Amino acid sequence: MRGPRAAARFEGVEGVEEERLQKPTHGPVRSARPLRAAGERSFTALGARTIAAPIPPGLHIVATPIGNLGDITLRALATLAAADAILAEDTRVSSRLTSRYEIATPLVAYHEHNAERSRPKILARLAQGEALALISDAGTPLISDPGYKLVAEAVAAGISVRSLPGASAALVALTLSGLPTDRFFFEGFLPAKSAARRERANALARIPATLVFYEATTRLAETLADLATELGPRPAAVARELTKMFEETRRADLASLAAEYAAAPLPKGEIVIVVGPPGPAPVPEGDALDREILAALETLSVKDAATAVAARTGLPRREVYGRTLILAGERR
């Protein structure tokens, strides 16, 4: 920004220095890092143009906003401004953030489609002493986003890795859900096909924790229906457009949410599904188990009925399936 600059003092924030106080205090330092003018390692926030203090060489994992660009931290801005380059999942998306805060650091594409060929070049730059920032399109990198292999190989090569905390859609949705937060299991995206999705949901059925999923809007209703079948009538929440103008969280049992979204127009935005933990339901035996199996057989196939009852009761799937076969044969 041109013209008078507002005085800015961010005390106690690592990597941030007030521009008008920025003075050289050391002699020349030998480094393989590319030279950029101090003015190019700066950012604008809260009405002030600020020069970022130098950051150590290595890989800096930086969390970015999940929707509201105001949710960035001062430390994150300083790191992005001071880095030699920003590794971005989609440079077009990330340029909105850098443009908003007037950060001139070069953006370098790093995503699942180019990772194999790009990673050796990135590791070479890190080995030469550069400081590189890794970001995703939104939220905390590596959480259902690319980057794991880069971090693993950097650690194996003895390269310094730092992580700057910030926004995560999973945690925002969890705290909004109204469901238990003392213990939770983050699954990420379930398989796209229903059969594989139900099989995975069944495997998660007895985890004694709140479950957190990411999902595409096009599969939301189907996924909720599959979760209802495999997990039973658990309380759940669907959060979308988190931190944005049209943020919404709907809460109900899984079956009700599935019916609601099946009947409604396709929702917009990123989706997080939060499902409550299993209850301490008594394990049915004998006639009680048979009644539960027979009730399931009214609407489901033998395989699906056995899967659903096993999920609800915690009984071994093979045992329930055997009993379901017998009862289904007696009904014919």
Salt bridges, closest charged atoms under 4 A:
GLU14 OE1 - ARG75 NH2 3.67
GLU18 OE1 - ARG9 NH1 3.73
GLU18 OE2 - ARG20 NE 2.23
GLU19 OE2 - ARG5 NH1 3.44
GLU40 OE1 - ARG36 NE 3.96
ASP84 OD2 - ARG33 NE 2.90
ASP84 OD1 - ARG41 NH2 2.99
ASP90 OD2 - ARG92 NH2 3.09
GLU102 OE1 - ARG49 NH1 3.53
GLU112 OE2 - HIS113 NE2 3.85
GLU116 OE2 - ARG119 NH2 2.97
GLU116 OE2 - LYS149 NZ 3.76
GLU130 OE1 - ARG125 NH2 2.82
GLU153 OE2 - ARG119 NE 3.14
GLU187 OE2 - ARG200 NE 2.83
GLU215 OE1 - ARG219 NH2 3.01
GLU222 OE1 - ARG197 NH2 3.75
ASP226 OD2 - ARG197 NH2 2.95
GLU230 OE2 - ARG198 NE 2.89
GLU241 OE1 - LYS244 NZ 3.64
GLU248 OE1 - ARG240 NE 2.93
GLU248 OE1 - ARG250 NE 3.28
GLU260 OE2 - ARG250 NH1 2.61
ASP290 OD2 - ARG323 NH2 2.68
GLU292 OE2 - ARG312 NE 3.23
GLU298 OE2 - ARG331 NH2 3.37
ASP304 OD2 - ARG198 NH1 3.36
